[in-house]
Amino acid sequence: MNVSLSSGAAGTPSNRILDAVAAQTDSDPVDLPPLYDTIDPEVLDSLVETMDNGAISFTYAGHEITVAHDGELAFSD
């Protein structure tokens, strides 16, 4: 599944990731494990907002998450 995390969307990149995973898993974001157990949300937000190219990948809540420099979010089981 691909979800746009462009700067026009509301919230920080880390919050948009939580919302996207919650929607994909039909869960409430508060029921998901804390993102900071996987990656520092403040560092993630800063990196995504300042990247010129490349991507960041990590595993969260059983999903492989990739955030590209253009804000595109991809995740898979």
C-alpha positions in Angstrom: 0.0 0.0 0.0 1.3 3.5 -0.8 0.1 6.6 1.0 1.2 10.2 0.3 2.9 12.0 3.2 3.3 15.2 1.3 3.7 18.4 3.2 0.1 19.4 2.4 -1.2 16.6 4.7 -2.0 17.5 8.3 0.3 16.5 11.1 3.9 15.4 11.3 5.3 12.6 9.2 5.4 10.3 12.3 1.7 11.0 13.0 0.8 10.4 9.4 2.6 7.1 9.6 0.7 6.1 12.7 -2.6 7.1 11.1 -1.8 5.1 7.9 -0.8 2.0 9.8 -3.9 2.3 12.0 -6.1 2.6 8.9 -4.5 -0.3 7.1 -4.8 -2.6 10.2 -8.3 -1.3 11.2 -6.9 -0.1 14.6 -7.0 3.0 16.6 -3.6 4.7 16.6 -3.5 4.6 20.4 -3.7 0.8 20.3 -0.6 0.5 18.2 2.8 0.0 19.8 4.7 3.2 20.6 6.6 4.4 17.5 9.5 5.5 19.7 10.2 1.8 20.5 11.2 1.4 16.9 12.5 4.8 15.8 12.8 8.3 17.4 9.7 10.2 16.0 11.4 13.6 16.3 14.4 12.4 14.3 12.2 10.7 11.7 10.1 13.9 11.3 13.3 16.0 10.9 14.8 13.6 8.3 11.7 13.3 6.2 11.1 17.0 6.2 14.7 17.8 5.1 15.5 14.9 2.7 16.4 15.8 -0.8 16.6 12.2 -2.1 16.7 8.7 -0.8 14.4 6.9 1.6 14.2 5.7 5.2 13.0 2.2 5.9 12.2 0.5 9.2 9.9 -2.2 10.6 7.0 -1.1 12.8 4.0 -3.1 14.1 4.8 -6.0 11.8 5.0 -3.8 8.7 8.0 -2.8 6.6 7.7 1.0 6.4 9.6 3.0 3.7 9.3 6.8 3.6 10.8 8.3 0.4 12.2 11.8 0.0 9.1 13.0 -1.7 6.9 12.0 1.2 5.5 8.8 -0.3 4.9 6.1 2.3 5.0 2.5 1.4 4.4 -0.4 3.7 3.9 -4.1 3.5 3.3 -7.0 5.8 
